[in-house]
């Protein structure tokens, strides 16, 4: 069996993984564990899928799912030869924005940023540790979601705080960078000469964010210092008046840990609806609070699109991505309808089919749907990395 790259992508409600041939990045295996249900849903595809047998994950713990994956790879693919493992690490903090070879010192530095990506960082680093226990000599690479946004204009990254805090690293970082990079790479094929124009990426899923692209580079993101900022998400609150946090601490007698749990795990679509964090469940629900949660998401997404258009000084294209952005025609239609003033007009049939281009021919703003492959971006980064030091 030829050398392979294992790409591991631990999300807030899922685990995605893939094996790619290290020479040409041909897909050999792809898997998805979706924790957004009472019982985790698992799926496998690719040429090697049949060799892992009945891949079923019990429970809702991503760390245990990674352990199960390692055992399955070890038993089902005994001749597996890994060149390296490549991990999506959400927060790169103040590290140089490039892939990094993972060692104990890097893990320690990345753990400092774990509170800013509470649902992602620690479990991703646990996956690193579990792989190291099974394959101690396996090179492992960290690819950061913050890297794509690192060259944003200084004003786009700055908070209005005393300079000493900015210099200490309290600034806007932006996330979902691997997804945005995939889209930036896809734009020439989708949009031709217009690819370098003014584009807003609307990434909707358990985590949601917007990114403004110009010349296929990030110039602004709705997410900031942490993954709490911007749009309401599955269980995360999105943008919130800082005074609310002070009030919760000083008047409601909540501890810092209580507030952390509230904002990361009990807010967002789940908090507003009282039904579910899953947009698919909310769209199927007749509960008025479920409808309100989706209404709020649409309202805030449209407002953020307008803000991004202002930063871009116009708008040439919108790209929908993420599980809900690429998967929900009704959500795309509701957002597009409220962006009509910007020149957005959907082709209803194309939108329902989920075509790559879903805007009417000749409209001022093109609208695209992109199914992002973050695992391919992880493998590509690892393939080009110097594994002696990255």
Secondary structure, 3 states (H helix, E strand, C coil): CCEEEEEEEECCCEEEEEEEECCCCCEEEEEEEECCCCCCEEEEECCCHHHHCCCCCCCCCHHHHHHHHHHHHHHHCCCCEEEEEEEEECCCCCCCCCCEECCHHHHHHHHCCHHHHCCCHHHHHHHHHHHHHHCCCCEEEEEECCHHHCCCCHHHHCCCCCHHHHHCCCCCCCCCHHHHHHHHHHHHHHHHHHHHCEEEEEECCCCCEEEEEECCEEEEECCCCCCCCCCCCCCCCCCCCHHHHHHHHHCCCCCHHHHHHHHHHCCHHHHHHCCCCCHHHHHHCCCHHHHHHHHHHHHHHHHHHHHHHHHHCCCCEEEEEHHHHHHCHHHHHHHHHHCHHHCECECHHHHHHCCCECECCCCCEEEEECCCCHHHHHHHHHHCCCCCCC
